[in-house]
C-alpha cells in the first residue's frame, strides 16, 4: 500500500484519520472492517452518499501506484456492497474520487452516491465523471494498471 509517511502528530491533524479511528465524536462510523471505514458525507449529493475510507493515511489518489490496485478494488467492493445492503441502486450510482488539487480533504476517500439521477445541478458538476476534478473508480484502476506497464 501507499506509504503515508505521517507522524502520529500529523495523523492526528487529519480529520479523516481521526474519524477512521473513532477519535472524532461528531462522526459516526457506519461500517468498520479490515482497515476500511464508511461514514456519511456531510454534504450529501443524494439520499445515499457515503465515503469509503482506508484507515491508513494515504494522501489522495495521485499517491497510489500499481501496488494499490487491490486497495482500490476493495474500496469499490465494500462501497457497492454497503450501498446495496442499504437500499441504494448500483445501476444508478456514481463511485469516484476527487482529483487533486480539487479535493478538500487530503485523505484518500471513495464517494459512493445513489441515486445519481437525483443529484442537483451543482452536485452533478462537482461529481461529473472523469472531469478534471472527479474521476471514476474505473478510470483510476485503468490508470494504475497502465502504470504497471511502464
C-alpha atoms as one frame of an Amber mdcrd trajectory, in Angstrom:
protein
   0.000   0.000   0.000   0.972   3.607  -0.367   3.181   4.816   2.462   1.626
   7.629   4.443   4.898   8.901   5.871   2.931  10.763   8.562   3.952  11.113
  12.165   1.363  10.476  14.888   1.015  14.253  15.334   0.380  14.816  11.617
  -2.054  11.896  11.518  -3.947  13.451  14.442  -4.350  16.634  12.376  -6.069
  14.702   9.556  -9.843  14.815  10.049 -10.427  11.555   8.174  -7.706   9.765
  10.193  -9.490  10.865  13.363 -12.878   9.768  12.025 -11.487   6.439  10.759
 -10.048   5.696  14.201 -13.172   6.758  16.162 -11.463   9.847  17.571 -13.978
  12.344  16.221 -17.070  12.445  18.462 -19.197  14.293  15.907 -18.902  11.483
  13.342 -20.427   8.034  13.348 -18.935   5.082  11.516 -21.493   3.051   9.594
 -19.009   0.301   8.752 -15.594  -0.755  10.043 -13.773  -3.886   8.948 -10.360
  -4.921   7.613  -8.905  -1.395   7.620 -11.860   0.192   5.794 -14.500   2.502
   7.276 -17.638   4.084   5.871 -19.407   7.215   7.052 -21.922   9.657   5.581
 -20.780  12.655   3.573 -21.537  15.872   5.478 -22.939  17.455   2.293 -24.819
  14.583   0.642 -25.437  14.845  -3.095 -28.172  12.179  -2.978 -30.136  10.061
  -0.489 -27.188   7.663  -0.262 -23.840   9.454  -0.179 -21.103   7.643   1.672
 -17.353   7.962   1.956 -15.365   4.726   1.893 -12.032   5.417   3.571  -8.926
   3.367   4.338  -7.870   3.707   7.959  -4.283   4.001   6.771  -3.487   7.577
   5.781  -2.994   7.894   2.041  -2.965  11.497   0.867  -5.042  11.212  -2.332
  -5.489   9.081  -5.479  -2.416  10.645  -7.121  -0.317   8.967  -4.414  -1.433
   5.492  -5.461   0.622   3.155  -7.590   0.160  -0.230  -9.247   0.612  -1.972
  -5.891  -2.581  -0.242  -4.696  -4.925  -1.819  -7.264  -6.157  -4.300  -4.652
  -6.902  -1.453  -2.229  -8.978   0.449  -4.812 -10.839  -2.754  -5.738 -11.512
  -3.368  -2.043 -12.835   0.185  -1.525 -15.182  -0.265  -4.501 -16.385  -3.739
  -3.453 -17.056  -2.636   0.135 -18.787   0.550  -1.051 -21.015  -1.273  -3.542
 -21.971  -3.942  -1.012 -22.759  -1.326   1.642 -24.845   0.684  -0.820 -26.811
  -2.364  -1.950 -27.463  -3.524   1.605 -28.673  -0.023   2.490 -31.210   0.068
  -0.350 -29.166   2.049  -2.873 -29.133   1.208  -6.566 -25.782   0.261  -8.127
 -27.265   0.806 -11.603 -27.994   4.436 -10.659 -24.861   5.226  -8.700 -21.651
   7.174  -9.027 -18.406   5.971  -7.483 -15.292   8.055  -7.696 -12.544  10.200
  -6.239 -11.864  13.928  -6.290  -8.636  14.528  -8.209  -6.055  16.878  -6.688
  -5.907  19.776  -6.380  -9.712  19.642  -6.355 -10.036  17.682  -3.121 -10.986
  19.374   0.124  -9.613  16.598   2.384  -6.152  15.167   1.853  -7.004  11.586
   2.792  -7.999   9.056   0.147 -11.772   8.541   0.059 -14.182   6.993  -2.409
 -17.522   8.734  -2.901 -20.451   6.327  -3.258 -23.556   8.214  -4.414 -27.039
   6.893  -5.252 -29.323   7.635  -6.925 -27.031   9.612  -9.199 -30.058  10.625
 -11.256 -31.388  12.637  -8.291 -28.330  14.872  -7.936 -28.936  18.565  -8.373
 -27.161  20.763 -10.897 -24.226  21.698  -8.636 -23.703  18.127  -7.383 -23.783
  16.906 -10.982 -20.948  19.314 -11.742 -18.942  18.520  -8.614 -19.234  14.772
  -9.236 -19.017  14.868 -13.031 -17.300  11.627 -14.099 -13.782  11.834 -15.483
 -13.574  15.595 -15.356 -10.503  17.496 -14.221 -11.755  17.300 -10.633 -13.525
  13.930 -10.251 -12.561  10.521 -11.617 -14.439   7.256 -11.535 -13.044   4.220
  -9.776 -12.743   2.504 -13.181 -10.677   5.407 -14.533  -8.352   5.252 -11.540
  -7.973   1.469 -11.832  -7.102   1.786 -15.535  -4.528   4.456 -14.692  -2.932
   2.219 -12.070  -2.895  -0.787 -14.428  -1.271   1.302 -17.179   1.412   2.479
 -14.745   2.307  -1.181 -14.322   3.262  -1.458 -17.988   5.682   1.464 -17.908
